[in-house]
Amino acid sequence: MDQLITLANGNPGALEVVAKLVQKYPDTYMTHAATLQVNNIRGADIWIIYKLCNKDVEKFINYKFDTYKRD
């Protein structure tokens, strides 16, 4: 669970997304968390991508994180 809090990086929106991952995918959320880590996606980036996915957690986990570009 500490890994998930670290991923949120103090961002309440990101923490909400991480909590939704745990809730919707209790057996595989750590795999999704690892994907975020590998692609260096954390904190505000999680929230931004989630919003790009129309706040749909299923779309979020299918997002091509390696294509995300930070401004």
C-alpha positions in Angstrom: 0.0 0.0 0.0 2.9 2.4 0.6 3.9 2.0 -3.0 0.5 3.3 -4.0 0.7 6.3 -1.7 4.2 7.0 -3.1 2.7 6.9 -6.6 0.2 9.6 -5.7 3.1 11.8 -4.6 0.8 14.0 -2.4 -1.7 14.7 -5.1 -5.3 14.1 -3.9 -6.6 13.4 -7.4 -3.9 10.8 -8.0 -4.7 9.2 -4.7 -8.4 9.0 -5.8 -7.3 7.3 -9.0 -5.0 4.8 -7.2 -7.9 4.0 -4.7 -10.2 3.3 -7.7 -7.6 1.0 -9.1 -7.5 -0.9 -5.8 -11.3 -1.0 -5.6 -12.0 -2.1 -9.2 -8.9 -4.4 -9.7 -8.1 -5.9 -6.2 -6.2 -8.8 -7.7 -4.2 -6.9 -10.3 -3.8 -3.3 -9.1 -0.1 -3.9 -8.2 0.6 -4.8 -11.9 -1.1 -1.5 -12.9 1.0 0.4 -10.3 4.2 -1.2 -11.7 3.2 0.0 -15.2 2.9 3.5 -13.8 6.3 3.3 -12.1 8.1 1.9 -15.1 6.7 4.8 -17.2 7.6 7.3 -14.5 3.9 8.3 -14.1 3.1 9.6 -10.7 1.3 12.4 -8.8 -0.3 15.0 -11.0 0.5 13.0 -14.2 -1.8 10.2 -12.9 -4.6 12.7 -12.4 -4.1 14.4 -15.8 -4.1 11.1 -17.7 -7.2 10.0 -15.8 -8.9 13.2 -16.8 -7.8 12.6 -20.5 -9.5 9.3 -20.1 -12.8 11.0 -19.1 -12.3 9.8 -15.6 -12.9 6.2 -16.7 -10.6 3.8 -14.8 -10.8 1.1 -17.4 -9.7 3.6 -20.1 -7.0 4.7 -17.8 -5.5 1.3 -17.4 -5.5 0.8 -21.1 -3.9 4.2 -21.8 -0.6 4.0 -23.7 1.5 5.5 -20.9 4.7 5.4 -22.9 3.2 8.0 -25.2 2.4 10.5 -22.5 4.5 13.7 -22.9 4.9 16.2 -20.1 5.0 19.9 -21.1 
